């Protein structure tokens, strides 16, 4: 099951305490202070990876702590620093401070690394406190505490094309016909309960498609699946709005298109402004589909294609058009 939200607490390592020590050698019984500094605490480092596609690990494990630095030693030996804790997260993860909502990190590409919380500095040994008026200091630094942060993680799948539409418009069928993805398909609303990804390959060019669970009017108020999954199309440069052509006349189709656009705008104006390709599905059920397509294009000002996810009609044209319209990822 896709886990696209989680809350965790991270803490960088504490700095190790400094050492109180004095030299005691055969010919220097009062050799003075020689306590070393404490080691530095480990950092919390976030690393983006394509090897993960869910936040399930962070649902199971909510506390992450980097090792602390060791205590300083005699003979001015510094304590060992704590190792950095590298936490791998899926590409597309947005990391927020759970109390303020501030975005602390946005992990967008494989290999990206961000130091989220620096480890505490080690405390100074007593040799650092020696002065003309204090030749034998008996105090040492305790070391700085590490930084603790409460975090909210949100996963936004990174895809080239987001497929949106009302329930049972045929989004999962379309994804299965264009790619090797095999989403669950059934003749009842909300078959898809989590986003599904599929890859269209044409030579060296690939497109990643995301099938977003169906929206309905009133999603902003939590009706149906609400806006739970719309974050997954925020990063998509292009949207395919799939419309069921088998049910309703032109006024009904325009109304559905307008309703879904309003729901996108209520979630984010960024989504509402994304370029869309309108696609009439189940075209083989309408002998007048070409007239419908032309009328819908005229009334919406958008490009409209007609397809059938079941029979395969128009799928090659749709694939070609998406490859032309969607920019190549750099």
C-alpha positions in Angstrom: 0.0 0.0 0.0 1.3 3.4 -0.9 2.1 5.5 2.2 2.5 9.2 1.1 2.4 10.9 4.5 4.3 10.3 7.7 5.4 12.2 10.8 8.8 11.6 12.4 11.2 13.1 14.9 14.9 13.4 14.0 17.7 14.4 16.4 21.3 15.1 15.5 24.0 13.8 17.8 25.2 15.5 20.9 28.7 16.8 21.2 30.9 14.8 23.5 32.1 16.3 26.8 35.6 17.5 27.1 38.1 15.7 29.4 39.6 16.9 32.6 43.1 15.5 32.7 46.7 16.4 33.9 50.1 15.2 32.7 51.8 12.9 35.2 55.2 11.8 33.9 58.4 10.8 35.6 60.1 14.2 35.2 56.9 16.3 34.9 54.7 15.3 37.8 52.8 18.6 37.6 52.9 18.8 33.8 49.7 20.8 33.5 46.3 20.2 31.9 46.1 17.9 28.9 42.4 17.0 28.6 41.2 16.7 25.0 38.0 18.0 23.3 34.9 15.9 23.0 33.9 14.6 19.6 31.4 16.2 17.3 27.9 14.8 17.1 26.7 13.2 13.9 24.6 15.2 11.4 21.1 14.2 10.1 21.5 13.9 6.4 18.5 13.4 4.0 19.3 11.5 0.7 16.9 11.2 -2.2 16.7 7.9 -4.0 14.7 6.3 -6.8 15.0 2.9 -4.9 12.1 3.9 -2.7 8.6 4.9 -3.7 6.7 5.0 -0.4 7.0 6.4 3.1 6.0 3.1 4.7 9.3 2.9 6.6 8.7 6.1 8.4 5.2 5.0 9.4 6.8 2.0 11.2 9.8 3.9 12.6 9.1 7.5 13.8 12.3 8.4 15.8 15.7 8.8 14.2 18.8 9.8 16.1 22.4 10.3 15.0 25.2 9.0 17.3 26.8 11.4 19.8 30.4 12.3 20.0 32.7 10.5 22.4 34.3 12.1 25.5 37.7 13.6 25.0 40.8 11.8 26.3 44.0 12.5 28.1 47.2 13.7 26.3 45.1 16.2 24.3 43.3 13.4 22.4 40.0 14.4 20.9 37.0 12.1 21.3 35.7 10.3 18.2 33.0 12.2 16.3 29.6 10.5 15.9 28.8 9.2 12.4 26.3 11.1 10.3 22.9 9.4 10.0 21.9 9.3 6.4 18.2 8.8 5.9 17.1 7.7 2.4 13.8 9.0 1.2 11.9 8.7 -2.1 12.4 11.3 -4.8 9.5 13.7 -4.6 9.4 13.9 -0.8 8.7 17.3 0.7 9.9 17.7 4.3 8.1 20.2 6.5 8.5 21.3 10.1 5.4 19.7 11.6 4.6 22.6 13.9 5.3 25.7 11.7 4.7 24.1 8.3 8.0 25.5 6.9 9.5 23.5 4.1 12.9 22.4 5.2 13.8 20.2 2.2 12.4 19.2 -1.2 14.0 16.1 -2.5 13.5 16.1 -6.3 16.4 14.0 -7.9 18.3 10.9 -7.2 21.5 11.4 -5.2 20.4 14.8 -3.8 21.7 15.2 -0.2 20.7 17.8 2.4 22.1 18.3 5.9 18.9 18.8 7.8 20.3 19.1 11.3 24.0 19.6 12.2 25.5 17.7 15.1 26.5 19.5 18.3 30.1 20.6 18.8 32.2 18.8 21.3 33.1 20.4 24.6 36.5 21.8 25.1 39.0 19.8 27.3 40.5 21.5 30.4 43.6 22.3 28.4 41.6 25.0 26.6 40.8 26.7 29.9 44.4 27.2 30.9 45.4 30.9 31.5 48.0 32.9 33.3 45.7 33.1 36.3 44.4 29.6 36.1 47.3 27.2 35.5 45.4 24.0 36.5 41.8 24.3 35.3 39.5 21.6 36.5 36.5 22.3 34.3 35.7 21.1 30.8 32.9 21.8 28.3 29.9 19.6 28.3 29.4 19.7 24.5 26.5 21.1 22.6 23.2 19.3 22.4 22.0 18.1 19.0 19.1 19.6 17.1 15.7 17.9 17.5 13.1 18.5 14.8 9.5 17.2 14.4 8.9 16.6 10.7 6.0 16.0 8.4 6.8 14.1 5.2 4.7 14.3 2.1 5.4 12.3 -1.0 4.6 13.8 -4.4 5.1 11.3 -7.1 7.3 12.5 -9.9 5.5 11.8 -13.2 5.4 13.5 -16.7 1.7 13.1 -17.2 -1.1 13.0 -14.6 -4.3 11.2 -15.7 -7.3 12.8 -14.0 -11.0 12.3 -14.3 -14.2 11.2 -12.6 -14.5 7.7 -11.2 -15.0 5.0 -13.9 -13.8 7.3 -16.7 -11.3 4.5 -17.6 -8.1 5.9 -16.2 -6.7 2.6 -14.9 -7.6 0.9 -18.2 -5.8 3.6 -20.2 -2.7 3.3 -18.0 -2.7 -0.5 -18.5 -3.0 -0.1 -22.3 -0.2 2.5 -22.6 2.3 0.9 -20.2 3.2 -2.3 -18.4 1.3 -1.2 -15.3 -1.4 -3.6 -14.1 -3.7 -1.6 -11.8 -6.8 -3.1 -10.3 -9.8 -2.5 -12.6 -13.5 -3.1 -11.6 -16.9 -1.7 -12.7 -17.6 0.3 -9.5 -16.5 3.8 -8.3 -13.2 4.3 -6.6 -11.6 1.1 -7.9 -8.2 2.9 -7.6 -7.6 3.8 -4.0 -4.0 5.0 -4.5 -2.0 6.6 -7.3 -0.5 4.2 -9.9 2.5 4.7 -12.1 3.3 3.4 -15.5 6.0 4.0 -18.1 5.6 4.5 -21.8 8.7 3.7 -23.7 9.4 4.8 -27.3 13.0 4.2 -28.3 15.2 6.1 -25.9 12.3 8.4 -24.8 10.2 7.5 -21.8 7.1 9.0 -20.2 6.0 8.4 -16.7 2.2 8.4 -16.3 0.3 8.7 -13.0 -3.2 7.5 -12.6 -4.8 9.7 -9.9 -7.8 8.2 -8.1 -11.1 9.7 -9.2 -12.4 13.1 -8.0 -16.0 14.1 -7.7 -17.8 17.4 -7.1 -17.4 18.4 -3.5 -14.0 16.8 -3.1 -12.8 19.9 -1.3 -15.3 19.1 1.5 -14.0 15.5 1.8 -16.7 13.9 -0.4 -15.4 10.7 -2.1 -11.6 10.5 -1.8 -11.4 14.3 -1.4 -8.2 16.0 -2.4 -6.0 13.4 -0.8 -4.0 12.5 -3.9 -3.9 15.7 -5.8 -0.4 16.5 -4.5 0.8 13.7 -6.8 0.0 15.7 -9.9 1.6 19.0 -8.7 4.9 18.1 -10.2 3.4 16.8 -13.5 4.1 19.2 -16.4 1.0 18.0 -18.3 -2.4 16.6 -17.4 -4.7 14.3 -19.4 -8.3 14.9 -18.4 -10.2 11.7 -19.3 -13.9 12.1 -20.0 -16.4 9.2 -20.3 -18.0 9.8 -23.7 -20.5 6.9 -23.4 -22.6 8.7 -20.8 -24.2 12.0 -21.6 -24.5 14.6 -24.3 -22.2 17.6 -25.0 -23.6 19.8 -22.2 -23.0 17.0 -19.7 -19.4 16.5 -21.0 -18.7 20.3 -20.7 -20.2 20.4 -17.2 -17.9 17.5 -16.0 -14.9 19.2 -17.5 -15.8 22.5 -15.7 -16.5 20.7 -12.4 -13.1 19.0 -12.4 -11.3 22.2 -13.3 -13.0 23.9 -10.3 -11.9 21.2 -8.0 -8.3 21.5 -9.3 -8.5 25.3 -8.7 -9.8 24.8 -5.1 -6.8 22.6 -4.3 -4.2 24.8 -6.1 -4.2 27.5 -8.7 -0.9 25.9 -10.0 -2.9 22.7 -10.9 -5.7 24.7 -12.5 -3.2 26.5 -14.8 -1.4 23.3 -16.0 -1.8 22.5 -19.7 -4.5 19.9 -20.3 -5.3 17.5 -23.1 -9.0 16.5 -23.1 -9.5 12.9 -24.1 -12.9 11.3 -24.8 -12.8 7.7 -23.7 -15.1 4.9 -24.8 -15.3 6.4 -28.2 -16.5 3.1 -29.7 -19.8 3.5 -27.8 -20.6 6.8 -29.7 -21.1 6.8 -33.4 -21.2 10.6 -33.2 -17.9 10.8 -31.3 -16.1 13.0 -33.9 -19.0 15.5 -33.8 -18.7 15.5 -30.0 -15.0 15.9 -30.1 -15.2 18.9 -32.4 -18.0 20.5 -30.3 -16.1 20.0 -27.0 -12.9 21.5 -28.5 -14.9 24.6 -29.7 -16.6 25.1 -26.4 -13.6 24.6 -24.1 -10.8 26.0 -26.3 -8.7 22.9 -25.6 -7.3 20.2 -27.8 -9.5 17.1 -27.7 -8.7 13.5 -28.7 -11.0 10.5 -28.9 -9.9 7.0 -27.8 -11.1 3.7 -26.5 -9.1 2.1 -23.7 -10.8 -1.2 -24.3 -10.5 -1.6 -28.1 -7.3 0.4 -28.5 -8.9 3.0 -30.9 -6.9 6.2 -30.9 -4.3 5.1 -28.4 -1.4 5.4 -30.8 -2.4 8.9 -31.7 -2.6 9.8 -28.0 0.8 8.4 -27.3 2.3 10.3 -30.2 0.7 13.5 -29.1 1.9 13.2 -25.5 5.5 12.5 -26.7 5.2 15.8 -28.7 3.6 17.9 -26.0 5.5 16.8 -22.8 8.9 18.4 -22.4 11.9 16.0 -22.0 13.1 15.9 -18.4 16.6 17.3 -18.0 
